[in-house]
């Protein structure tokens, strides 16, 4: 049973995009302008177009 839950956790992480600056998984993106965004939980500031779901 333990392997099933760890497999599901791995699937959830793999579907999240990586931060283009630090390569950490992105939880959400807050767009603060037409060209600027902040990604969480890492807190990096990136171009808004750099973080998109594939």
C-alpha distance matrix in Angstrom:
0.0 3.8 5.4 5.3 6.9 9.0 10.1 11.2 13.0 14.7 15.9 17.4 19.2 20.6 22.2 24.2 27.6 28.6 31.6 34.6 35.9 33.1 30.2 27.7 25.6 27.7 26.5 29.8 33.4 36.5 39.6 42.7 45.3 46.0 45.0 43.0 39.4 37.2 33.5 30.9 29.3 31.3 34.6 36.3 39.3 39.3 41.4 40.0 40.0 37.9 34.6 33.7 30.7 30.8
3.8 0.0 3.8 5.5 5.5 6.4 8.7 10.2 11.0 12.6 14.6 15.9 17.1 18.8 20.8 22.4 25.6 26.2 29.0 32.1 33.0 30.0 27.4 24.8 23.0 25.3 24.3 27.8 31.4 34.4 37.6 40.6 43.3 44.1 42.9 40.7 37.1 34.7 31.0 28.3 26.5 28.3 31.8 33.5 36.6 36.8 39.1 38.0 38.1 35.8 32.6 32.1 29.4 29.5
5.4 3.8 0.0 3.8 5.5 5.1 6.0 8.6 9.8 10.4 12.3 14.4 15.4 16.4 18.7 20.7 23.7 24.4 27.4 30.2 31.5 28.6 25.6 23.5 21.6 24.2 23.6 27.1 30.5 33.8 36.8 39.9 42.3 42.9 41.6 39.6 36.1 33.9 30.2 27.8 26.2 27.8 31.3 32.6 35.6 35.5 37.6 36.6 36.3 33.9 30.9 30.2 27.4 27.2
5.3 5.5 3.8 0.0 3.8 5.5 5.1 6.3 8.8 10.0 10.7 12.6 14.6 15.5 17.1 19.4 22.7 24.0 27.1 30.0 31.6 29.0 25.9 23.7 21.3 23.4 22.5 25.7 29.2 32.5 35.3 38.6 41.0 41.5 40.4 38.6 35.1 33.1 29.4 27.2 25.8 27.7 31.0 32.4 35.2 34.9 36.7 35.4 35.1 33.0 29.8 28.7 25.7 25.5
6.9 5.5 5.5 3.8 0.0 3.8 5.4 5.1 6.3 8.7 9.9 10.8 12.6 14.5 15.9 17.6 21.0 22.2 25.1 28.2 29.5 26.9 24.1 21.4 19.0 20.9 19.7 23.0 26.6 29.7 32.8 35.8 38.5 39.2 38.2 36.1 32.5 30.4 26.7 24.2 22.7 24.8 28.1 29.7 32.6 32.6 34.6 33.2 33.3 31.3 27.9 27.1 24.3 24.7
9.0 6.4 5.1 5.5 3.8 0.0 3.8 5.4 5.0 6.3 8.7 10.0 10.7 12.4 14.6 16.1 19.2 19.8 22.7 25.7 26.9 24.1 21.2 18.8 16.8 19.2 18.6 22.1 25.6 28.8 31.8 34.8 37.4 38.1 36.8 34.6 31.1 28.9 25.1 22.8 21.1 22.8 26.3 27.7 30.7 30.6 32.8 31.8 31.8 29.4 26.3 25.8 23.2 23.4
10.1 8.7 6.0 5.1 5.4 3.8 0.0 3.8 5.4 5.1 6.3 8.8 10.1 10.7 12.8 15.0 18.0 19.1 22.4 25.1 26.8 24.3 21.0 19.1 16.8 19.2 18.8 22.1 25.4 28.8 31.5 34.8 37.1 37.4 36.1 34.3 30.9 29.1 25.3 23.4 22.2 23.8 27.1 28.1 30.9 30.4 32.2 31.0 30.6 28.3 25.3 24.4 21.4 21.2
11.2 10.2 8.6 6.3 5.1 5.4 3.8 0.0 3.8 5.4 5.0 6.3 8.8 10.0 11.0 13.2 16.7 18.3 21.5 24.4 26.2 24.0 20.9 18.6 15.7 17.5 16.6 19.6 23.0 26.3 29.1 32.4 34.8 35.1 34.2 32.4 28.9 27.2 23.5 21.5 20.5 22.5 25.6 26.9 29.4 29.0 30.7 29.1 28.9 26.9 23.6 22.5 19.5 19.7
13.0 11.0 9.8 8.8 6.3 5.0 5.4 3.8 0.0 3.8 5.4 5.2 6.4 8.7 10.3 11.5 14.8 15.9 18.8 22.0 23.4 20.9 18.0 15.4 12.8 14.7 13.9 17.3 20.7 24.0 27.0 30.1 32.6 33.2 32.1 30.0 26.5 24.4 20.7 18.4 17.2 19.1 22.3 23.7 26.5 26.4 28.4 27.1 27.2 25.0 21.7 21.2 18.6 19.2
14.7 12.6 10.4 10.0 8.7 6.3 5.1 5.4 3.8 0.0 3.8 5.5 5.2 6.2 8.8 10.4 13.2 14.1 17.3 20.1 21.7 19.3 16.0 14.1 11.7 14.3 14.4 17.8 20.8 24.4 27.0 30.2 32.4 32.8 31.3 29.4 26.1 24.2 20.5 18.8 17.7 19.0 22.3 23.1 25.8 25.3 27.2 26.2 25.9 23.5 20.5 19.9 17.4 17.4
15.9 14.6 12.3 10.7 9.9 8.7 6.3 5.0 5.4 3.8 0.0 3.8 5.5 5.2 6.5 9.2 12.3 14.1 17.5 20.2 22.3 20.5 17.0 15.3 12.3 14.2 14.2 17.0 20.0 23.6 26.0 29.4 31.4 31.5 30.2 28.8 25.5 24.1 20.4 19.1 18.5 20.1 23.1 23.8 26.0 25.1 26.6 25.2 24.5 22.5 19.4 18.2 15.2 15.0
17.4 15.9 14.4 12.6 10.8 10.0 8.8 6.3 5.2 5.5 3.8 0.0 3.8 5.5 5.5 7.0 10.6 12.6 15.7 18.7 20.8 19.0 15.9 13.7 10.3 11.5 10.8 13.6 16.8 20.3 22.9 26.3 28.5 28.8 27.8 26.1 22.7 21.1 17.5 15.9 15.4 17.5 20.2 21.2 23.4 22.9 24.4 22.8 22.6 20.8 17.4 16.3 13.6 14.3
19.2 17.1 15.4 14.6 12.6 10.7 10.1 8.8 6.4 5.2 5.5 3.8 0.0 3.8 5.5 5.5 8.5 9.6 12.7 15.7 17.5 15.5 12.3 10.1 7.0 9.1 9.5 12.7 15.6 19.2 21.8 25.0 27.2 27.6 26.2 24.3 20.9 19.1 15.4 13.9 13.2 14.6 17.7 18.4 20.9 20.4 22.2 21.1 21.0 18.7 15.6 15.2 13.1 13.9
20.6 18.8 16.4 15.5 14.5 12.4 10.7 10.0 8.7 6.2 5.2 5.5 3.8 0.0 3.8 5.5 7.6 9.1 12.7 15.1 17.4 15.8 12.2 11.1 8.3 10.5 11.7 14.4 16.7 20.5 22.5 25.9 27.7 27.6 26.0 24.5 21.5 20.3 16.7 16.0 15.8 16.6 19.5 19.6 21.7 20.5 21.9 20.9 20.1 17.7 14.9 14.1 11.6 11.5
22.2 20.8 18.7 17.1 15.9 14.6 12.8 11.0 10.3 8.8 6.5 5.5 5.5 3.8 0.0 3.8 6.5 9.4 12.8 15.2 17.9 17.0 13.6 12.5 9.1 9.9 10.5 12.4 14.7 18.4 20.3 23.9 25.5 25.3 24.1 22.9 19.9 19.1 15.7 15.3 15.7 17.0 19.3 19.4 21.0 19.7 20.6 19.0 18.2 16.4 13.2 11.7 8.7 8.9
24.2 22.4 20.7 19.4 17.6 16.1 15.0 13.2 11.5 10.4 9.2 7.0 5.5 5.5 3.8 0.0 3.8 6.6 9.5 12.3 14.8 14.0 11.0 9.5 5.9 6.1 7.1 9.1 11.3 15.1 17.1 20.6 22.4 22.5 21.1 19.6 16.4 15.4 11.9 11.6 12.1 13.3 15.5 15.7 17.4 16.3 17.5 16.1 15.8 13.8 10.4 9.8 7.7 9.2
27.6 25.6 23.7 22.7 21.0 19.2 18.0 16.7 14.8 13.2 12.3 10.6 8.5 7.6 6.5 3.8 0.0 3.8 6.7 8.8 11.8 11.6 8.7 8.5 5.9 5.7 8.4 9.4 10.4 14.2 15.6 18.9 20.3 20.1 18.4 17.1 14.2 13.6 10.5 11.3 12.3 12.6 14.4 13.7 15.0 13.3 14.4 13.3 12.7 10.3 7.3 7.3 6.3 7.8
28.6 26.2 24.4 24.0 22.2 19.8 19.1 18.3 15.9 14.1 14.1 12.6 9.6 9.1 9.4 6.6 3.8 0.0 3.8 6.1 8.5 7.9 5.0 5.4 4.5 5.6 9.2 10.6 11.2 14.7 16.2 19.0 20.6 20.6 18.3 16.6 13.9 12.8 9.7 10.5 11.1 10.3 12.5 11.3 13.2 11.8 13.6 13.5 13.2 10.1 7.9 9.4 9.6 10.8
31.6 29.0 27.4 27.1 25.1 22.7 22.4 21.5 18.8 17.3 17.5 15.7 12.7 12.7 12.8 9.5 6.7 3.8 0.0 3.8 5.4 5.6 4.7 5.4 6.1 5.8 9.6 10.2 9.8 12.7 14.0 16.4 17.9 18.3 15.7 13.6 11.1 9.8 7.2 8.8 9.7 8.1 9.5 7.7 9.5 8.4 10.8 11.3 11.8 8.5 7.0 9.9 11.3 13.1
34.6 32.1 30.2 30.0 28.2 25.7 25.1 24.4 22.0 20.1 20.2 18.7 15.7 15.1 15.2 12.3 8.8 6.1 3.8 0.0 3.8 6.1 5.8 8.4 9.7 9.5 13.2 13.3 12.1 14.6 14.9 17.0 17.8 17.7 14.6 13.1 11.6 11.2 9.6 12.0 13.2 11.0 11.8 8.9 9.7 7.4 9.3 10.8 10.5 6.8 7.1 10.3 12.4 13.5
35.9 33.0 31.5 31.6 29.5 26.9 26.8 26.2 23.4 21.7 22.3 20.8 17.5 17.4 17.9 14.8 11.8 8.5 5.4 3.8 0.0 3.8 6.0 8.3 10.8 10.9 14.4 14.7 13.4 15.4 15.9 17.3 18.4 18.8 15.5 13.5 12.1 11.0 9.9 11.9 12.7 9.6 10.2 7.0 8.4 7.4 10.2 12.5 13.1 9.6 10.2 13.6 15.8 17.2
33.1 30.0 28.6 29.0 26.9 24.1 24.3 24.0 20.9 19.3 20.5 19.0 15.5 15.8 17.0 14.0 11.6 7.9 5.6 6.1 3.8 0.0 3.8 5.6 8.9 10.1 13.4 14.7 14.4 16.6 18.0 19.5 21.1 21.9 18.8 16.4 14.4 12.5 10.5 11.3 11.2 7.9 9.9 7.8 10.5 10.5 13.6 15.4 16.1 12.6 12.2 15.3 16.8 18.2
30.2 27.4 25.6 25.9 24.1 21.2 21.0 20.9 18.0 16.0 17.0 15.9 12.3 12.2 13.6 11.0 8.7 5.0 4.7 5.8 6.0 3.8 0.0 3.8 6.5 8.6 12.2 13.9 14.2 17.1 18.6 20.7 22.3 22.7 19.9 17.8 15.5 13.9 11.2 11.7 11.6 9.4 11.9 10.3 12.8 12.0 14.6 15.7 15.8 12.2 11.2 13.7 14.4 15.3
27.7 24.8 23.5 23.7 21.4 18.8 19.1 18.6 15.4 14.1 15.3 13.7 10.1 11.1 12.5 9.5 8.5 5.4 5.4 8.4 8.3 5.6 3.8 0.0 3.8 6.3 9.4 11.7 12.8 15.8 18.0 20.2 22.4 23.2 20.8 18.3 15.4 13.1 9.8 9.2 8.5 6.9 10.2 9.9 13.0 13.0 15.9 16.5 17.1 13.9 12.0 14.2 14.5 16.0
25.6 23.0 21.6 21.3 19.0 16.8 16.8 15.7 12.8 11.7 12.3 10.3 7.0 8.3 9.1 5.9 5.9 4.5 6.1 9.7 10.8 8.9 6.5 3.8 0.0 3.8 6.5 9.3 11.2 14.6 17.0 19.7 22.0 22.7 20.7 18.4 15.2 13.1 9.4 8.5 8.2 8.3 11.3 11.5 14.2 13.9 16.3 15.9 16.4 13.7 10.9 12.2 11.9 13.6
27.7 25.3 24.2 23.4 20.9 19.2 19.2 17.5 14.7 14.3 14.2 11.5 9.1 10.5 9.9 6.1 5.7 5.6 5.8 9.5 10.9 10.1 8.6 6.3 3.8 0.0 3.8 5.6 7.4 10.9 13.4 16.2 18.6 19.4 17.8 15.4 12.0 10.0 6.3 5.8 6.6 7.5 9.5 9.9 12.0 11.8 14.0 13.1 14.1 11.9 8.7 10.1 10.3 12.9
26.5 24.3 23.6 22.5 19.7 18.6 18.8 16.6 13.9 14.4 14.2 10.8 9.5 11.7 10.5 7.1 8.4 9.2 9.6 13.2 14.4 13.4 12.2 9.4 6.5 3.8 0.0 3.8 7.2 10.2 13.4 16.3 19.0 20.2 19.3 16.8 13.0 10.8 7.4 5.5 6.1 8.8 10.4 12.0 13.9 14.2 16.3 14.7 16.1 14.6 11.2 11.9 11.6 14.6
29.8 27.8 27.1 25.7 23.0 22.1 22.1 19.6 17.3 17.8 17.0 13.6 12.7 14.4 12.4 9.1 9.4 10.6 10.2 13.3 14.7 14.7 13.9 11.7 9.3 5.6 3.8 0.0 3.8 6.7 9.9 12.9 15.6 16.8 16.3 13.9 10.2 8.6 6.0 5.5 7.6 10.0 10.1 11.5 12.3 12.6 14.1 12.0 13.8 13.1 9.7 10.4 10.8 14.3
33.4 31.4 30.5 29.2 26.6 25.6 25.4 23.0 20.7 20.8 20.0 16.8 15.6 16.7 14.7 11.3 10.4 11.2 9.8 12.1 13.4 14.4 14.2 12.8 11.2 7.4 7.2 3.8 0.0 3.8 6.3 9.5 11.9 13.1 12.5 10.2 6.5 5.8 4.5 6.4 9.2 10.5 9.5 9.9 9.7 9.6 10.7 8.5 10.8 10.6 7.7 9.1 10.8 14.4
36.5 34.4 33.8 32.5 29.7 28.8 28.8 26.3 24.0 24.4 23.6 20.3 19.2 20.5 18.4 15.1 14.2 14.7 12.7 14.6 15.4 16.6 17.1 15.8 14.6 10.9 10.2 6.7 3.8 0.0 3.8 6.2 9.3 11.3 11.4 8.8 5.5 5.2 6.3 8.1 10.9 12.1 9.9 10.7 9.5 10.2 11.0 8.7 11.9 12.5 10.4 11.9 14.0 17.6
39.6 37.6 36.8 35.3 32.8 31.8 31.5 29.1 27.0 27.0 26.0 22.9 21.8 22.5 20.3 17.1 15.6 16.2 14.0 14.9 15.9 18.0 18.6 18.0 17.0 13.4 13.4 9.9 6.3 3.8 0.0 3.8 5.8 7.5 8.0 6.1 4.1 6.4 8.6 11.3 14.2 14.7 12.3 11.9 9.7 9.5 9.0 6.4 9.8 11.3 10.2 11.6 14.4 17.8
42.7 40.6 39.9 38.6 35.8 34.8 34.8 32.4 30.1 30.2 29.4 26.3 25.0 25.9 23.9 20.6 18.9 19.0 16.4 17.0 17.3 19.5 20.7 20.2 19.7 16.2 16.3 12.9 9.5 6.2 3.8 0.0 3.8 7.1 7.9 5.6 5.4 7.4 10.6 13.1 15.8 16.0 12.9 12.6 9.7 10.4 10.0 8.5 12.2 13.7 13.3 15.1 18.1 21.4
45.3 43.3 42.3 41.0 38.5 37.4 37.1 34.8 32.6 32.4 31.4 28.5 27.2 27.7 25.5 22.4 20.3 20.6 17.9 17.8 18.4 21.1 22.3 22.4 22.0 18.6 19.0 15.6 11.9 9.3 5.8 3.8 0.0 3.8 5.5 5.1 7.0 10.0 13.2 16.2 19.0 18.9 15.8 14.8 11.4 11.1 9.5 8.0 11.1 13.4 13.8 15.5 18.7 21.7
46.0 44.1 42.9 41.5 39.2 38.1 37.4 35.1 33.2 32.8 31.5 28.8 27.6 27.6 25.3 22.5 20.1 20.6 18.3 17.7 18.8 21.9 22.7 23.2 22.7 19.4 20.2 16.8 13.1 11.3 7.5 7.1 3.8 0.0 3.8 6.1 8.5 12.1 14.8 18.1 21.0 20.7 18.1 16.5 13.1 11.6 8.9 7.2 9.2 12.2 13.2 14.3 17.6 20.2
45.0 42.9 41.6 40.4 38.2 36.8 36.1 34.2 32.1 31.3 30.2 27.8 26.2 26.0 24.1 21.1 18.4 18.3 15.7 14.6 15.5 18.8 19.9 20.8 20.7 17.8 19.3 16.3 12.5 11.4 8.0 7.9 5.5 3.8 0.0 3.8 7.0 10.6 13.2 16.8 19.6 18.7 16.2 14.0 10.5 8.5 5.4 5.1 7.1 9.5 11.2 13.1 16.7 19.1
43.0 40.7 39.6 38.6 36.1 34.6 34.3 32.4 30.0 29.4 28.8 26.1 24.3 24.5 22.9 19.6 17.1 16.6 13.6 13.1 13.5 16.4 17.8 18.3 18.4 15.4 16.8 13.9 10.2 8.8 6.1 5.6 5.1 6.1 3.8 0.0 3.8 7.1 10.1 13.6 16.3 15.3 12.6 10.6 7.1 6.1 4.8 4.9 8.3 9.5 10.4 13.0 16.5 19.3
39.4 37.1 36.1 35.1 32.5 31.1 30.9 28.9 26.5 26.1 25.5 22.7 20.9 21.5 19.9 16.4 14.2 13.9 11.1 11.6 12.1 14.4 15.5 15.4 15.2 12.0 13.0 10.2 6.5 5.5 4.1 5.4 7.0 8.5 7.0 3.8 0.0 3.8 6.5 10.0 12.8 12.3 9.7 8.4 5.7 5.4 5.8 4.8 8.5 8.9 8.5 11.1 14.3 17.4
37.2 34.7 33.9 33.1 30.4 28.9 29.1 27.2 24.4 24.2 24.1 21.1 19.1 20.3 19.1 15.4 13.6 12.8 9.8 11.2 11.0 12.5 13.9 13.1 13.1 10.0 10.8 8.6 5.8 5.2 6.4 7.4 10.0 12.1 10.6 7.1 3.8 0.0 3.8 6.7 9.3 8.8 6.1 5.7 4.5 6.1 8.4 8.1 11.4 10.7 9.6 12.5 15.1 18.3
33.5 31.0 30.2 29.4 26.7 25.1 25.3 23.5 20.7 20.5 20.4 17.5 15.4 16.7 15.7 11.9 10.5 9.7 7.2 9.6 9.9 10.5 11.2 9.8 9.4 6.3 7.4 6.0 4.5 6.3 8.6 10.6 13.2 14.8 13.2 10.1 6.5 3.8 0.0 3.8 6.4 6.4 5.3 5.6 6.5 7.5 10.1 9.4 12.0 10.5 8.4 11.1 13.0 16.2
30.9 28.3 27.8 27.2 24.2 22.8 23.4 21.5 18.4 18.8 19.1 15.9 13.9 16.0 15.3 11.6 11.3 10.5 8.8 12.0 11.9 11.3 11.7 9.2 8.5 5.8 5.5 5.5 6.4 8.1 11.3 13.1 16.2 18.1 16.8 13.6 10.0 6.7 3.8 0.0 2.9 4.8 5.0 7.3 9.4 11.0 13.8 13.1 15.5 13.9 11.4 13.5 14.7 17.8
29.3 26.5 26.2 25.8 22.7 21.1 22.2 20.5 17.2 17.7 18.5 15.4 13.2 15.8 15.7 12.1 12.3 11.1 9.7 13.2 12.7 11.2 11.6 8.5 8.2 6.6 6.1 7.6 9.2 10.9 14.2 15.8 19.0 21.0 19.6 16.3 12.8 9.3 6.4 2.9 0.0 3.8 5.6 8.5 11.3 13.2 16.3 15.9 18.1 16.2 13.6 15.8 16.5 19.4
31.3 28.3 27.8 27.7 24.8 22.8 23.8 22.5 19.1 19.0 20.1 17.5 14.6 16.6 17.0 13.3 12.6 10.3 8.1 11.0 9.6 7.9 9.4 6.9 8.3 7.5 8.8 10.0 10.5 12.1 14.7 16.0 18.9 20.7 18.7 15.3 12.3 8.8 6.4 4.8 3.8 0.0 3.8 5.7 9.3 11.2 14.8 15.2 17.4 15.0 13.2 16.0 17.2 19.8
34.6 31.8 31.3 31.0 28.1 26.3 27.1 25.6 22.3 22.3 23.1 20.2 17.7 19.5 19.3 15.5 14.4 12.5 9.5 11.8 10.2 9.9 11.9 10.2 11.3 9.5 10.4 10.1 9.5 9.9 12.3 12.9 15.8 18.1 16.2 12.6 9.7 6.1 5.3 5.0 5.6 3.8 0.0 3.8 6.6 9.4 12.9 13.5 16.3 14.4 13.0 16.1 18.0 20.9
36.3 33.5 32.6 32.4 29.7 27.7 28.1 26.9 23.7 23.1 23.8 21.2 18.4 19.6 19.4 15.7 13.7 11.3 7.7 8.9 7.0 7.8 10.3 9.9 11.5 9.9 12.0 11.5 9.9 10.7 11.9 12.6 14.8 16.5 14.0 10.6 8.4 5.7 5.6 7.3 8.5 5.7 3.8 0.0 3.8 6.3 10.0 11.4 13.9 11.7 11.2 14.7 17.1 19.7
39.3 36.6 35.6 35.2 32.6 30.7 30.9 29.4 26.5 25.8 26.0 23.4 20.9 21.7 21.0 17.4 15.0 13.2 9.5 9.7 8.4 10.5 12.8 13.0 14.2 12.0 13.9 12.3 9.7 9.5 9.7 9.7 11.4 13.1 10.5 7.1 5.7 4.5 6.5 9.4 11.3 9.3 6.6 3.8 0.0 3.8 7.1 8.8 11.7 10.3 10.6 14.1 17.1 19.8
39.3 36.8 35.5 34.9 32.6 30.6 30.4 29.0 26.4 25.3 25.1 22.9 20.4 20.5 19.7 16.3 13.3 11.8 8.4 7.4 7.4 10.5 12.0 13.0 13.9 11.8 14.2 12.6 9.6 10.2 9.5 10.4 11.1 11.6 8.5 6.1 5.4 6.1 7.5 11.0 13.2 11.2 9.4 6.3 3.8 0.0 3.8 6.2 8.3 6.7 7.8 11.4 14.7 17.1
41.4 39.1 37.6 36.7 34.6 32.8 32.2 30.7 28.4 27.2 26.6 24.4 22.2 21.9 20.6 17.5 14.4 13.6 10.8 9.3 10.2 13.6 14.6 15.9 16.3 14.0 16.3 14.1 10.7 11.0 9.0 10.0 9.5 8.9 5.4 4.8 5.8 8.4 10.1 13.8 16.3 14.8 12.9 10.0 7.1 3.8 0.0 3.8 5.5 5.3 7.6 10.5 14.2 16.4
40.0 38.0 36.6 35.4 33.2 31.8 31.0 29.1 27.1 26.2 25.2 22.8 21.1 20.9 19.0 16.1 13.3 13.5 11.3 10.8 12.5 15.4 15.7 16.5 15.9 13.1 14.7 12.0 8.5 8.7 6.4 8.5 8.0 7.2 5.1 4.9 4.8 8.1 9.4 13.1 15.9 15.2 13.5 11.4 8.8 6.2 3.8 0.0 3.8 5.5 6.2 8.3 11.9 14.5
40.0 38.1 36.3 35.1 33.3 31.8 30.6 28.9 27.2 25.9 24.5 22.6 21.0 20.1 18.2 15.8 12.7 13.2 11.8 10.5 13.1 16.1 15.8 17.1 16.4 14.1 16.1 13.8 10.8 11.9 9.8 12.2 11.1 9.2 7.1 8.3 8.5 11.4 12.0 15.5 18.1 17.4 16.3 13.9 11.7 8.3 5.5 3.8 0.0 3.8 5.6 6.7 10.4 12.2
37.9 35.8 33.9 33.0 31.3 29.4 28.3 26.9 25.0 23.5 22.5 20.8 18.7 17.7 16.4 13.8 10.3 10.1 8.5 6.8 9.6 12.6 12.2 13.9 13.7 11.9 14.6 13.1 10.6 12.5 11.3 13.7 13.4 12.2 9.5 9.5 8.9 10.7 10.5 13.9 16.2 15.0 14.4 11.7 10.3 6.7 5.3 5.5 3.8 0.0 3.8 6.4 9.9 11.4
34.6 32.6 30.9 29.8 27.9 26.3 25.3 23.6 21.7 20.5 19.4 17.4 15.6 14.9 13.2 10.4 7.3 7.9 7.0 7.1 10.2 12.2 11.2 12.0 10.9 8.7 11.2 9.7 7.7 10.4 10.2 13.3 13.8 13.2 11.2 10.4 8.5 9.6 8.4 11.4 13.6 13.2 13.0 11.2 10.6 7.8 7.6 6.2 5.6 3.8 0.0 3.8 7.0 9.4
33.7 32.1 30.2 28.7 27.1 25.8 24.4 22.5 21.2 19.9 18.2 16.3 15.2 14.1 11.7 9.8 7.3 9.4 9.9 10.3 13.6 15.3 13.7 14.2 12.2 10.1 11.9 10.4 9.1 11.9 11.6 15.1 15.5 14.3 13.1 13.0 11.1 12.5 11.1 13.5 15.8 16.0 16.1 14.7 14.1 11.4 10.5 8.3 6.7 6.4 3.8 0.0 3.8 6.4
30.7 29.4 27.4 25.7 24.3 23.2 21.4 19.5 18.6 17.4 15.2 13.6 13.1 11.6 8.7 7.7 6.3 9.6 11.3 12.4 15.8 16.8 14.4 14.5 11.9 10.3 11.6 10.8 10.8 14.0 14.4 18.1 18.7 17.6 16.7 16.5 14.3 15.1 13.0 14.7 16.5 17.2 18.0 17.1 17.1 14.7 14.2 11.9 10.4 9.9 7.0 3.8 0.0 3.8
30.8 29.5 27.2 25.5 24.7 23.4 21.2 19.7 19.2 17.4 15.0 14.3 13.9 11.5 8.9 9.2 7.8 10.8 13.1 13.5 17.2 18.2 15.3 16.0 13.6 12.9 14.6 14.3 14.4 17.6 17.8 21.4 21.7 20.2 19.1 19.3 17.4 18.3 16.2 17.8 19.4 19.8 20.9 19.7 19.8 17.1 16.4 14.5 12.2 11.4 9.4 6.4 3.8 0.0
